[in-house]
Amino acid sequence: MIQFDIITIFPEIFASYFQESIISRAQKKKLIKINIHNLRDYSKGRHKQVDDRPYGGGPGMILMPEPINKALKAIKKKKKARVVMLTPAGKTFNQDEAKRLSKHDQLILLCGRYEGFDARIDKYVDEKISIGDYVLAGGELPAMVVLETVARNIPGVVGHEHALDEETFSKGLDYIEYPQYTRPENFLGQKVPKVLLSGNHAEIKKWREEKIKRRK
């Protein structure tokens, strides 16, 4: 079992998503465990402040190092724990990275907000990850992306034993899944390819391999 710990200032964002689909089933089967931590619980003062103005001036606010450090000290428990900062400055996340991260006992996902983190937090982070070259309001959506992608690589999370074998990107970044069809056979004049109705598994396999090549 892998334990995911998410540090955020908006813990309510995750409630609905993690109660649905394969993530919900994986938790019930005790294949994964998810803990959501409110960063404000580790801050001082009546207002539970976690951000402040940047030294040297500039727009926006910066997440303070002290609450994050306290949170990480309290949360990091497993021997094979990995602290991941979700930030546009990180390396781009992909399927190979997800497989690598799935080997850890504990993943601590640190969600940014505002103008980012105090640079002194880097000392306590194992790696930085970005889910793409664009800007989001915070790290909560990237945390959901990383968690689900990693979780899918844990045996038993995706139902069938070989369910991931022919999934998009499962064979590397050059692999795109072949076209799929279901009923009806004729949808508004668009028909299912005859080979898929033939029952000839060798020909079906050949057709799928050809379609994969055409879509690269």
CORUR-V43495 format. One record per pair of residues at least 12 apart in sequence whose ideal C-beta (glycine too) atoms are under 10 Angstrom apart, sorted by the first residue. I is the first residue (numbers start at 0). J is the second residue. D is the distance in whole Angstrom. If there is no record, write none. Layout:
BEGIN
((I,J,D) (I,J,D))
END
This chain:
BEGIN
((0,25,9) (0,26,10) (0,28,9) (0,29,6) (0,30,6) (0,31,6) (0,32,6) (0,104,8) (0,105,10) (0,153,8) (0,155,10) (1,25,10) (1,30,8) (1,31,6) (1,32,8) (1,33,10) (1,77,9) (1,79,9) (1,100,9) (1,101,7) (1,102,9) (1,103,7) (1,104,6) (1,105,7) (1,106,7) (1,146,10) (1,149,7) (1,150,7) (1,152,10) (1,153,6) (1,156,10) (2,31,7) (2,32,5) (2,33,8) (2,34,7) (2,74,10) (2,76,8) (2,77,6) (2,80,9) (2,103,9) (2,104,7) (2,105,5) (2,106,7) (2,107,9) (3,17,9) (3,22,10) (3,26,10) (3,31,6) (3,32,7) (3,33,5) (3,34,7) (3,35,9) (3,103,10) (3,105,8) (3,106,5) (3,107,8) (3,108,7) (3,142,9) (3,145,9) (3,146,5) (3,149,8) (3,150,8) (4,32,9) (4,33,8) (4,34,5) (4,35,8) (4,36,6) (4,70,9) (4,71,9) (4,73,10) (4,74,5) (4,75,8) (4,76,9) (4,77,9) (4,80,9) (4,82,9) (4,105,7) (4,106,7) (4,107,5) (4,108,7) (4,109,9) (5,17,9) (5,33,7) (5,34,7) (5,35,5) (5,36,7) (5,74,10) (5,85,9) (5,106,9) (5,107,8) (5,108,5) (5,109,8) (5,110,7) (5,138,9) (5,139,8) (5,142,5) (5,143,9) (5,145,10) (5,146,7) (6,34,10) (6,35,9) (6,36,5) (6,37,8) (6,38,6) (6,40,10) (6,41,9) (6,66,9) (6,67,7) (6,70,5) (6,71,8) (6,74,7) (6,82,9) (6,84,10) (6,85,10) (6,107,7) (6,108,7) (6,109,5) (6,110,6) (6,111,10) (6,138,9) (6,142,9) (7,35,7) (7,36,7) (7,37,7) (7,38,6) (7,39,10) (7,85,10) (7,108,9) (7,109,9) (7,110,4) (7,111,9) (7,112,8) (7,137,8) (7,138,7) (7,139,6) (7,142,7) (8,37,7) (8,38,5) (8,39,6) (8,42,10) (8,47,9) (8,49,6) (8,50,8) (8,62,8) (8,66,9) (8,110,8) (8,111,10) (8,112,6) (8,113,9) (8,137,8) (8,139,9) (9,35,10) (9,37,9) (9,38,9) (9,110,8) (9,112,8) (9,136,9) (9,137,7) (9,138,10) (9,139,6) (10,35,5) (10,36,7) (10,37,5) (10,38,9) (10,39,9) (10,40,9) (10,110,10) (10,139,9) (11,35,9) (11,37,9) (11,139,10) (12,35,9) (12,110,9) (12,137,9) (12,139,5) (12,140,8) (12,142,9) (12,143,8) (13,33,8) (13,35,5) (13,110,10) (13,139,7) (13,142,8) (13,143,7) (13,146,9) (14,35,8) (16,139,10) (16,140,10) (16,143,6) (16,146,9) (16,147,9) (17,31,10) (17,33,6) (17,35,8) (17,143,8) (17,146,8) (17,147,9) (20,147,9) (21,147,8) (21,150,7) (21,151,7) (21,156,6) (21,157,7) (21,158,8) (22,143,9) (22,146,7) (22,147,6) (22,150,6) (22,151,9) (22,156,8) (24,155,10) (24,156,8) (24,157,10) (24,158,8) (25,147,10) (25,150,6) (25,151,9) (25,153,7) (25,155,8) (25,156,5) (25,157,9) (26,150,9) (26,156,10) (28,155,7) (28,156,8) (29,155,10) (30,150,8) (30,153,6) (30,154,8) (30,155,5) (30,156,5) (31,101,10) (31,106,10) (31,146,8) (31,147,10) (31,149,9) (31,150,5) (31,153,6) (31,155,10) (31,156,7) (32,105,9) (33,146,7) (33,150,9) (34,74,8) (34,105,10) (34,107,9) (35,108,10) (35,139,10) (35,142,9) (36,70,6) (36,71,10) (36,73,8) (36,74,6) (36,107,9) (36,108,10) (36,109,10) (36,110,10) (37,49,9) (37,70,9) (38,50,10) (38,62,8) (38,63,9) (38,66,5) (38,67,7) (38,69,9) (38,70,6) (38,109,9) (38,110,8) (38,112,9) (39,66,7) (39,70,10) (40,66,9) (40,69,9) (40,70,8) (40,73,9) (41,65,8) (41,66,4) (41,67,8) (41,68,8) (41,69,4) (41,70,4) (41,71,9) (41,72,9) (41,73,7) (41,74,9) (42,63,8) (42,65,8) (42,66,4) (42,67,10) (42,69,8) (42,70,9) (43,63,10) (43,65,8) (43,66,8) (43,69,9) (47,66,9) (48,60,10) (48,63,7) (48,66,8) (49,61,10) (49,62,6) (49,63,6) (49,65,9) (49,66,5) (49,67,8) (49,70,10) (49,112,8) (49,113,9) (50,62,5) (50,63,6) (50,66,9) (50,112,7) (50,113,6) (50,114,9) (50,116,10) (50,117,9) (51,63,6) (51,113,10) (51,117,9) (52,114,10) (53,113,10) (53,114,7) (53,115,9) (53,117,9) (54,117,9) (57,114,7) (58,113,10) (58,114,7) (59,112,10) (59,113,5) (59,114,4) (59,115,8) (60,112,8) (60,113,4) (60,114,6) (60,115,9) (61,111,10) (61,112,10) (61,113,7) (61,114,6) (61,115,6) (61,116,7) (61,117,6) (61,118,9) (61,120,10) (62,109,9) (62,110,9) (62,111,7) (62,112,6) (62,113,7) (62,114,9) (62,115,7) (62,116,5) (62,117,6) (62,120,8) (63,116,9) (63,117,6) (63,119,10) (63,120,9) (64,116,8) (64,117,4) (64,118,9) (64,119,5) (64,120,5) (64,121,10) (64,122,9) (64,123,9) (65,117,9) (65,119,10) (65,120,10) (67,82,10) (67,84,9) (67,109,7) (67,116,7) (67,117,8) (67,119,9) (67,120,5) (67,123,7) (67,124,9) (68,117,10) (68,119,9) (68,120,7) (68,122,9) (68,123,6) (70,107,9) (70,109,8) (70,123,10) (71,107,7) (71,109,8) (71,120,9) (71,123,5) (71,124,9) (72,123,9) (74,105,8) (74,107,6) (75,105,7) (75,107,6) (75,123,9) (76,104,9) (76,105,7) (76,107,10) (77,103,8) (77,104,4) (77,105,4) (77,106,9) (77,107,9) (78,103,10) (78,104,6) (78,105,9) (79,102,8) (79,103,5) (79,104,4) (79,105,7) (79,106,10) (80,103,7) (80,104,7) (80,105,4) (80,106,8) (80,107,6) (80,125,8) (81,99,9) (81,100,7) (81,102,9) (81,103,5) (81,104,9) (81,105,7) (81,106,5) (81,107,7) (81,108,9) (81,124,10) (81,125,5) (81,126,7) (82,105,9) (82,106,8) (82,107,5) (82,108,9) (82,109,7) (82,120,10) (82,123,6) (82,124,5) (82,125,5) (82,126,8) (82,127,10) (83,96,10) (83,100,8) (83,103,10) (83,106,6) (83,107,7) (83,108,5) (83,109,7) (83,124,7) (83,125,7) (83,126,6) (83,127,7) (83,128,5) (83,138,10) (83,141,10) (83,142,9) (83,145,7) (83,149,10) (84,107,9) (84,108,8) (84,109,5) (84,110,9) (84,111,7) (84,115,9) (84,116,7) (84,120,7) (84,121,8) (84,123,9) (84,124,5) (84,125,9) (84,126,7) (84,127,5) (84,128,7) (84,129,10) (84,138,8) (85,108,6) (85,109,6) (85,110,6) (85,111,6) (85,127,8) (85,128,6) (85,129,8) (85,130,8) (85,135,9) (85,137,8) (85,138,4) (85,139,8) (85,140,9) (85,141,4) (85,142,6) (85,144,9) (85,145,7) (86,109,9) (86,110,9) (86,111,5) (86,115,7) (86,116,7) (86,124,9) (86,127,5) (86,128,8) (86,129,6) (86,138,7) (86,141,9) (87,111,9) (87,115,9) (87,127,9) (87,129,5) (87,130,9) (87,131,9) (87,132,8) (87,133,8) (87,134,6) (87,135,8) (87,138,10) (87,141,9) (88,111,10) (88,115,8) (88,116,10) (88,127,6) (88,128,10) (88,129,7) (89,124,10) (89,126,7) (89,127,3) (89,128,4) (89,129,4) (89,130,9) (89,138,10) (89,141,9) (90,126,7) (90,127,7) (90,128,6) (90,129,7) (91,128,8) (91,129,6) (91,130,8) (91,131,7) (91,132,8) (92,128,5) (92,129,7) (92,130,5) (92,131,8) (92,141,8) (92,144,7) (92,145,6) (92,148,7) (92,149,10) (93,130,10) (93,148,9) (93,168,7) (93,171,9) (93,172,7) (94,148,7) (94,151,9) (94,152,8) (94,163,10) (94,166,9) (94,167,9) (94,168,4) (94,169,7) (94,170,9) (94,171,8) (94,172,8) (94,174,9) (95,168,9) (95,171,8) (95,172,8) (96,126,9) (96,128,7) (96,145,9) (96,148,8) (96,149,9) (97,144,10) (97,145,7) (97,146,10) (97,147,9) (97,148,4) (97,149,5) (97,150,9) (97,151,7) (97,152,6) (97,168,9) (98,148,9) (98,149,8) (98,151,10) (98,152,5) (98,163,10) (98,169,9) (99,149,9) (99,152,9) (100,126,9) (100,128,9) (100,145,7) (100,146,10) (100,148,9) (100,149,5) (100,152,8) (101,148,9) (101,149,5) (101,150,8) (101,151,8) (101,152,4) (101,153,6) (101,154,10) (101,156,9) (102,149,10) (102,152,9) (102,153,10) (103,125,9) (103,149,9) (106,125,10) (106,142,10) (106,145,8) (106,146,8) (106,149,7) (106,150,10) (107,123,10) (107,124,9) (107,125,9) (108,128,9) (108,138,7) (108,139,9) (108,141,8) (108,142,4) (108,143,9) (108,145,6) (108,146,7) (108,149,10) (109,123,9) (109,124,7) (109,127,9) (109,128,10) (109,138,7) (109,142,9) (110,137,6) (110,138,3) (110,139,5) (110,140,9) (110,141,8) (110,142,5) (110,143,10) (111,127,10) (111,135,9) (111,136,10) (111,137,6) (111,138,5) (111,139,9) (111,141,9) (111,142,10) (112,135,10) (112,136,7) (112,137,4) (112,138,7) (112,139,9) (113,136,9) (113,137,8) (115,138,10) (116,138,10) (128,141,7) (128,142,10) (128,144,10) (128,145,6) (129,141,7) (130,142,9) (130,143,10) (130,144,5) (130,145,7) (130,148,9) (131,144,9) (148,168,10) (151,163,7) (151,166,8) (151,169,10) (152,169,10) (165,177,8) (165,207,8) (165,211,9) (170,211,9) (173,211,9) (173,212,10) (173,215,6) (174,211,7) (174,214,9) (174,215,8) (175,210,9) (175,211,7) (175,212,10) (175,213,9) (175,214,4) (175,215,7) (176,207,9) (176,210,9) (176,211,7) (176,214,8) (177,203,10) (177,204,10) (177,206,8) (177,207,4) (177,208,8) (177,209,9) (177,210,4) (177,211,5) (177,212,10) (177,213,9) (177,214,8) (178,191,10) (178,192,8) (178,195,9) (178,206,10) (178,207,9) (178,210,6) (178,211,10) (178,213,10) (178,214,8) (179,195,9) (179,207,10) (180,192,7) (180,195,6) (180,196,9) (184,196,7) (192,206,7) (192,210,9) (193,206,10) (194,206,5) (194,207,9) (195,207,9))
END
